[in-house]
Amino acid sequence: MPDASSSSTGAGTQSGRRNADYAVLDFERPIMELERKIRELKQIPDVNLNGELKPLERKRDRLLEDIFGRLSPWQIVSVARHPDRPQFMEYVEGMCDEYVELHGDRLFGDDHAISTGFARIGDRRFLLVGQRKGRDVKEKLRCNFGCAHPEGYRKALAKMKLAARFGLPIVTMINTPGAYPGVGAEERGQAWAIAENIMEMSRLDVPVICIVIGEGGSGGALGIGVGDRVLMLEYAYYSVISPEGCAGILWHDGSRAKDAAEALRLTSRDLERLKVIDEVIKEPLGAAHRDPSAMIERLKETLVKNLDELSAMDPAERMAKRYERLRGLGNDVDALDPQPELPAGKAPAKAKSKKKK
Amino acid sequence: MPFFRKKREIPAGLWMKCPACGKMAFTKTVEESHRVCPECDHHMKVNGPLRVKQLLDDGGERLGEDLIPKDLLRFRSEGETYEDVLERSRIKSGVSEAATAARGTIEGIPVTLLAMDFSFRGGSMGVVVGERVAMAADDAYERQVPFILVATSGGARMQEGALSLMQMAKTSAAIARLKEAGLPYIVLLADPCTGGVSASFAALGDVTLAEPGALIGFAGPRVIQNTIKAKLPEGFQRSEFLLEKGYVDRIVHRSKLRDELATLLRYMHKPAAELATAAVGEADGGDASNESDES
């Protein structure tokens, strides 16, 4: 069954797989070797090793450019899921001068998978909505690995409506394997909660900016993902279904996630061409996890630029444009170029190590 | 007589087997009872064109049939292109996409109707399904008539990737506009309705009806079972369960569906003529004259 929600099975795969040595992705190994050497050289005191250090660093940067310049879609998925990739709370701490968290949906409870609150950058005040996966085990459990329940979506909507009442722009940060597929979630109307958010977000009469910072897992992402502009980090992914789920449905073989990742066209570049997103935010050399503060700074700049542009627009015109954007999704799109033939190389090895479940 | 008992002696299509109780019934009887099993009352699947025929007074006028899905992702699976998949589905189902839109009347009340179709790729939503839904909502908006939607779908169309996901946003935006204009939107949930369809326009009805025993939910039962690693409760995610949980207004037997819709519409919609008279009476020109220009 082509079930959009299957992506949420990611919740299960994550918990089992994440451990300390996973932080190095297979295709990063050659870089790690060089980085280790550089670190060792730097630790030798009182000796000027610039002569040896500089070429090594140049070599490392070239290697980074080379590897990250041609990541396969499946490798991009693993970068988007990288345990050291900056998450919502790091962005909040790194870019906001203030964050006043507001809890609870007034109907059922407070879902920690989605955080909402008033935020300030300089004198720009707005509402921030972000999906949280959690860092350590305890926090991950509290955040349900980033898989929100209906109360999470309803909290987000309640706060967004609050923001609209007071004329505050809304910024959402998306990072979820998917909305949670559980008994309680179904009993409390997961489908209804997400649908309501999508519809209401199309009509909120304040600027709305959505940023995919990691995993854009299907309806669970779209539930806070409708707005005037959708931005996406270079190595984030956004998909109708997780590659694992897609492979399971199409080929009855979840281990072919790599092939599914290729077929789904879930990378920022492809999605920009398909006009699903409006702007790609470039990541630092070697992706966000290698230099979180540079990433946070870059996201902040892009966010501020977009906030200012949207705030300067005539509200009626902005609303009309949003409607036009949403109504036209998928209509005036050119077909993508055919898939390049897969270069038989490192990529398949990667897929093997990841797929046990 | 022995030869009657042999399956292949039965003229094709004369008898059919109920997928729920397994009993044989005259195809003609089943069709006459709106494809409801005469033995166990199981509501069998109904395709888009037949729904339109069952619900509208005189079959109605089809909309958007010229919209045909495209292979925007150049999706390949086991050497098969998406175009191949579509062609196969068209031949198998006899329809051009998983949604059929039409204009017409229900007991004389003008409506726009969209009926989804599980027989075409499991009712999955791609760009054209999304566009037909949005276009039908627009049609209702422009003609100022109620919008009726029959939803049945396994979710999003994987072969259209994120573009199919985005149809959730497109359709919901069109529904929002319809609602803001004060026009009624009635949804009938038919078996099954899950995934991206259930989490967008299918969940936005002003009134939500469901056929008996329909599977309705965000995630499919298999996905949930794999996640929680436990057996699901009896009747979980069925219409009756959803009614109990407060997400469905009424469960309606298919034989009464037309009547129910007409009854509801008489509460929720004033005919355009009445609205115009009221507007003229209230505003005495001004806005009212603009409205009459449009209609």
Interface residues (C-beta under 8 A of the other chain):
Chain A: M1 P2 D3 A4 S5 S6 S8 T9 A11 G12 A179 Y180 P181 G182 V183 A185 E186 E187 R188 G189 Q190 A191 W192 I194 A195 E196 I198 M199 E200 S202 R203 S218 G219 L222 G223 G225 V226 Y238 S239 V240 I241 G245 C246 I249 L250 W251 A263 L264 R265 L266 L271 L274 V276 Y323 L326 R327 G328 L329 G330 N331 V333 D334 A335 L336 D337 P338 Q339
Chain B: K70 D71 L72 L73 R74 F75 R76 S77 E78 R121 G122 S124 V127 G130 E131 A134 G154 G155 A156 R157 M158 E160 G161 A162 L163 S164 L165 M166 Q167 M168 A169 K170 S172 A173 A174 I175 A176 R177 E180 P192 T194 G195 G196 S198 A199 S200 F201 A202 A203 L204 I216 G217 F218 A219 G220 R222 V223 I224 N226 T227 I228 L232 P233 F236 Q237 K245 G246 Y247
